[in-house]
Amino acid sequence: MGDHCIGVAVSTYNSNITERLLEGALQTLREAGWDEARTIVQQVPGAWELPLAARRLIHQPELVAVVTLGAVIRGETTHDQHINRAVSQALMALMMETGKPVGFGLLTCNTLEQAIHRAGGNVGNKGRETAEAVLAMLQ
């Protein structure tokens, strides 16, 4: 691991959910030996901004991977579908372009209740799972 760092891009929209995802991801990284000095957290306003933040982070030479965290909850329109598709495609493209792991921790839920269950509730913490996946890809 040396002087390498891991970036975490996290949306502040739906912060009651994303703060729990961030806690799970950071705890997982700490348990794996990535202390705070080697973890760079970048907050963004919403899920839409995650790809740009991830791009800025991953292009820093010392960064070996990025974890992205956010929560999009379906509303009355199809807005959520457009955001989810665009963000997921942009993050995949970034991972393929750089050859560095980009963890996809964007919750795409139908209800707030579903998001709560995935942010430390009875379905686990997707922030933790995303960080675990990134760490596995670094092996």
TORFI-50446 format. One record per atom (N, C-alpha, C, CB): residue in one letter; x, y, z. Coordinates in pm, whole numbers, padded with zeros to 5 digits, always signed. Glycine has a CB too. Layout:
BEGIN
aXYZ...
# end
This chain:
BEGIN
m+00082-00119+00000m+00000+00000+00000m+00087+00126+00000m-00094+00000+00121g+00195+00127+00072g+00290+00238+00068g+00226+00373+00089g+00363+00238-00062d+00258+00468-00002d+00205+00604+00008d+00077+00621-00072d+00309+00702-00040h+00022+00513-00119h-00099+00522-00200h-00218+00564-00117h-00127+00390-00268c-00316+00625-00185c-00438+00672-00119c-00560+00616-00192c-00443+00826-00115i-00671+00616-00120i-00801+00582-00178i-00889+00705-00164i-00865+00457-00107g-00960+00737-00271g-01055+00848-00268g-01195+00797-00241g-01051+00925-00400v-01275+00882-00178v-01416+00853-00155v-01495+00975-00200v-01445+00816-00004a-01578+00959-00300a-01667+01066-00345a-01806+01034-00290a-01669+01080-00502v-01863+01128-00216v-01991+01103-00151v-02087+01220-00174v-01971+01078+00001s-02208+01187-00210s-02312+01286-00232s-02368+01332-00098s-02424+01229-00321t-02397+01460-00086t-02460+01512+00036t-02613+01513+00022t-02408+01653+00067y-02664+01487-00098y-02809+01478-00116y-02855+01347-00050y-02849+01482-00269n-02966+01352+00021n-03011+01238+00104n-02904+01205+00208n-03042+01113+00015s-02853+01309+00274s-02740+01292+00366s-02771+01198+00482s-02698+01427+00421n-02897+01185+00519n-02930+01090+00626n-02893+00948+00585n-03080+01098+00661i-02892+00921+00456i-02852+00790+00403i-02703+00789+00371i-02933+00756+00276t-02655+00891+00299t-02517+00888+00251t-02416+00898+00364t-02493+00999+00153e-02450+00963+00475e-02357+00969+00588e-02336+00829+00646e-02411+01065+00697r-02440+00748+00647r-02427+00609+00695r-02343+00526+00599r-02566+00544+00713l-02362+00549+00468l-02280+00479+00369l-02133+00516+00387l-02326+00512+00225l-02108+00645+00408l-01971+00693+00426l-01909+00632+00551l-01968+00846+00435e-01984+00629+00661e-01932+00568+00783e-01893+00422+00760e-02037+00578+00896g-01978+00348+00689g-01949+00207+00661g-01825+00191+00575g-02067+00143+00592a-01813+00275+00472a-01697+00266+00383a-01569+00301+00458a-01714+00360+00262l-01571+00410+00535l-01450+00452+00607l-01409+00351+00712l-01472+00588+00672q-01506+00291+00780q-01475+00188+00879q-01408+00069+00812q-01604+00143+00953t-01459+00029+00697t-01402-00084+00623t-01259-00053+00580t-01489-00117+00501l-01237+00067+00529l-01102+00106+00487l-01006+00109+00605l-01106+00244+00417r-01051+00164+00718r-00965+00167+00839r-00928+00025+00882r-01036+00240+00956e-01027-00063+00884e-01002-00202+00924e-00901-00270+00833e-01132-00281+00926a-00893-00224+00708a-00800-00282+00611a-00665-00210+00611a-00861-00277+00472g-00648-00112+00700g-00519-00045+00712g-00507+00087+00639g-00415-00134+00663w-00615+00137+00585w-00613+00267+00517w-00654+00374+00617w-00708+00268+00390d-00555+00437+00682d-00589+00537+00783d-00639+00666+00716d-00466+00567+00871e-00685+00759+00799e-00745+00882+00748e-00650+00963+00661e-00792+00967+00863a-00521+00955+00690a-00423+01031+00612a-00414+00980+00469a-00286+01025+00679r-00456+00855+00446r-00448+00798+00312r-00586+00777+00251r-00373+00665+00317t-00686+00847+00306t-00822+00840+00253t-00868+00983+00229t-00919+00765+00351i-00897+01014+00104i-00938+01150+00067i-01087+01148+00039i-00857+01202-00056v-01164+01222+00120v-01309+01227+00104v-01346+01357+00033v-01381+01217+00241q-01423+01344-00074q-01470+01459-00151q-01622+01457-00150q-01414+01457-00297q-01683+01559-00094q-01829+01569-00094q-01875+01641-00220q-01879+01643+00032v-01989+01596-00273v-02051+01659-00390v-02199+01679-00358v-02031+01572-00520p-02265+01771-00431p-02406+01801-00400p-02502+01684-00422p-02451+01916-00482g-02479+01606-00528g-02573+01498-00558g-02507+01387-00637g-02691+01551-00635a-02584+01286-00669a-02532+01171-00744a-02481+01213-00881a-02642+01065-00760w-02545+01310-00942w-02507+01355-01076w-02360+01397-01082w-02596+01471-01121e-02310+01453-00971e-02173+01505-00967e-02069+01399-00930e-02165+01618-00869l-02112+01280-00894l-02017+01176-00853l-01912+01143-00960l-02093+01050-00817p-01951+01127-01088p-01848+01093-01188p-01737+01197-01200p-01913+01073-01322l-01772+01325-01194l-01669+01428-01206l-01576+01426-01084l-01733+01567-01221a-01635+01412-00966a-01552+01404-00845a-01462+01281-00850a-01641+01400-00718a-01517+01167-00892a-01438+01045-00903a-01325+01064-01004a-01527+00925-00944r-01354+01130-01114r-01252+01154-01217r-01138+01240-01161r-01315+01222-01341r-01176+01349-01093r-01074+01437-01035r-00988+01362-00934r-01140+01559-00968l-01051+01278-00853l-00976+01202-00754l-00884+01100-00820l-01072+01132-00658i-00939+01020-00909i-00864+00906-00963i-00747+00948-01051i-00957+00816-01042h-00751+01071-01101h-00640+01119-01183h-00527+01177-01099h-00689+01223-01282q-00542+01178-00967q-00430+01215-00881q-00336+01095-00875q-00479+01258-00736p-00209+01115-00902p-00116+01001-00915p-00112+00908-00794p+00022+01053-00940e-00129+00962-00673e-00119+00878-00554e-00245+00795-00528e-00090+00964-00434l-00354+00826-00597l-00478+00752-00575l-00482+00625-00657l-00599+00838-00608v-00513+00514-00590v-00516+00385-00656v-00659+00337-00682v-00443+00282-00573a-00757+00402-00619a-00896+00361-00635a-00988+00470-00579a-00923+00226-00563v-01115+00462-00620v-01216+00555-00570v-01342+00477-00534v-01249+00665-00675v-01399+00512-00421v-01529+00459-00377v-01630+00571-00400v-01526+00412-00224t-01740+00543-00469t-01844+00645-00487t-01968+00604-00410t-01877+00665-00638l-02029+00702-00342l-02143+00676-00255l-02252+00780-00278l-02100+00675-00107g-02374+00734-00291g-02486+00825-00308g-02617+00750-00293g-02480+00896-00444a-02726+00825-00297a-02858+00764-00284a-02957+00840-00372a-02906+00763-00136v-03011+00770-00470v-03116+00825-00555v-03243+00746-00524v-03079+00816-00709i-03346+00818-00483i-03472+00755-00446i-03579+00797-00546i-03514+00793-00301r-03649+00700-00600r-03749+00725-00704r-03853+00826-00655r-03818+00594-00745g-03890+00915-00745g-03994+01013-00716g-04114+00988-00806g-03942+01157-00734e-04183+01095-00840e-04304+01084-00922e-04274+01081-01071e-04397+01198-00891t-04150+01113-01110t-04113+01116-01251t-04004+01012-01277t-04065+01257-01292t-03952+01010-01398t-03844+00916-01434t-03705+00977-01415t-03860+00871-01579h-03698+01091-01350h-03571+01161-01328h-03465+01069-01270h-03593+01281-01235d-03504+00986-01173d-03409+00896-01107d-03345+00799-01205d-03479+00817-00997q-03423+00750-01300q-03369+00654-01397q-03260+00716-01483q-03481+00599-01485h-03281+00840-01522h-03182+00909-01607h-03053+00933-01529h-03238+01043-01659i-03065+00975-01404i-02946+00997-01321i-02872+00866-01299i-02985+01060-01185n-02944+00763-01258n-02881+00634-01228n-02806+00578-01348n-02984+00535-01182r-02869+00582-01464r-02806+00528-01585r-02683+00608-01623r-02906+00526-01701a-02694+00740-01623a-02582+00825-01662a-02464+00809-01566a-02625+00971-01668v-02493+00808-01437v-02385+00797-01338v-02318+00661-01348v-02440+00818-01195s-02396+00555-01358s-02336+00422-01364s-02251+00406-01490s-02443+00314-01360q-02298+00455-01602q-02220+00444-01726q-02092+00528-01720q-02304+00487-01846a-02102+00647-01662a-01983+00733-01652a-01879+00672-01560a-02022+00873-01603l-01923+00613-01450l-01828+00553-01356l-01763+00429-01416l-01897+00518-01224m-01839+00350-01489m-01780+00233-01556m-01678+00277-01660m-01891+00148-01623a-01711+00379-01736a-01619+00430-01838a-01490+00480-01772a-01685+00543-01921l-01503+00547-01659l-01386+00598-01588l-01297+00483-01541l-01428+00685-01468m-01359+00379-01489m-01282+00263-01443m-01209+00198-01560m-01374+00160-01374m-01276+00182-01672m-01214+00119-01788m-01104+00207-01847m-01319+00087-01894e-01125+00338-01845e-01027+00432-01900e-00899+00433-01817e-01086+00573-01906t-00912+00432-01685t-00796+00447-01598t-00735+00314-01557t-00833+00524-01475g-00813+00207-01562g-00765+00078-01513g-00756+00073-01362g-00631+00048-01571k-00818+00170-01294k-00820+00174-01149k-00961+00142-01100k-00773+00312-01096p-00975+00072-00988p-01107+00039-00937p-01190+00163-00902p-01094-00049-00815v-01314+00162-00945v-01411+00265-00909v-01531+00192-00849v-01453+00355-01034g-01548+00203-00720g-01658+00134-00653g-01790+00205-00673g-01629+00121-00506f-01893+00126-00702f-02027+00180-00729f-02115+00162-00607f-02091+00112-00853g-02119+00263-00523g-02201+00260-00403g-02318+00356-00412g-02117+00293-00282l-02380+00362-00528l-02496+00448-00549l-02622+00364-00527l-02496+00511-00691l-02695+00396-00422l-02822+00328-00399l-02924+00380-00500l-02873+00350-00252t-02997+00289-00560t-03100+00324-00658t-03231+00262-00612t-03060+00276-00804c-03293+00326-00516c-03406+00265-00445c-03541+00324-00485c-03387+00282-00296n-03643+00244-00466n-03779+00289-00493n-03834+00373-00378n-03870+00169-00516t-03788+00346-00256t-03841+00418-00139t-03729+00453-00042t-03947+00333-00067l-03758+00549+00045l-03664+00585+00150l-03639+00466+00242l-03717+00705+00230e-03742+00389+00269e-03728+00272+00355e-03625+00174+00298e-03864+00202+00373q-03630+00150+00167q-03532+00062+00104q-03391+00117+00122q-03564+00044-00046a-03375+00248+00107a-03243+00310+00122a-03192+00293+00265a-03249+00459+00085i-03279+00313+00362i-03240+00298+00503i-03191+00156+00530i-03359+00333+00597h-03262+00057+00474h-03223-00082+00494h-03087-00113+00432h-03328-00174+00434r-03048-00039+00330r-02921-00062+00260r-02807+00026+00315r-02938-00038+00111a-02841+00111+00409a-02741+00201+00467a-02719+00166+00614a-02785+00350+00453g-02711+00038+00642g-02685-00009+00777g-02805-00078+00840g-02644+00106+00862g-02911-00093+00764g-03029-00161+00816g-03021-00311+00793g-03154-00106+00751n-03137-00374+00773n-03141-00520+00767n-03086-00579+00636n-03282-00567+00786v-03046-00496+00541v-02986-00547+00417v-02835-00520+00417v-03053-00483+00293g-02784-00467+00528g-02642-00439+00537g-02610-00295+00507g-02565-00528+00443n-02483-00267+00483n-02439-00131+00452n-02366-00137+00318n-02348-00072+00566k-02427-00078+00217k-02369-00081+00082k-02241+00001+00073k-02470-00031-00019g-02222+00096+00165g-02094+00168+00170g-01981+00075+00208g-02102+00285+00269r-02007-00008+00306r-01909-00110+00348r-01882-00206+00234r-01960-00187+00474e-01988-00255+00170e-01973-00352+00061e-01897-00293-00057e-02110-00401+00014t-01920-00166-00086t-01849-00101-00198t-01701-00089-00166t-01909+00038-00227a-01669-00049-00043a-01527-00040-00004a-01462-00178-00007a-01514+00022+00137e-01535-00281+00036e-01480-00418+00031e-01451-00460-00113e-01577-00518+00096a-01539-00425-00205a-01519-00460-00346a-01396-00390-00403a-01643-00425-00428v-01379-00262-00369v-01261-00187-00416v-01135-00251-00360v-01271-00038-00374l-01136-00283-00231l-01018-00345-00170l-00986-00479-00236l-01039-00364-00018a-01089-00555-00268a-01067-00684-00335a-01004-00664-00472a-01200-00760-00349m-01044-00559-00541m-00988-00533-00674m-00843-00484-00667m-01074-00431-00748l-00804-00431-00553l-00665-00385-00536l-00570-00500-00504l-00658-00281-00425q-00625-00618-00470q-00541-00733-00435q-00469-00785-00559q-00626-00844-00372
# end
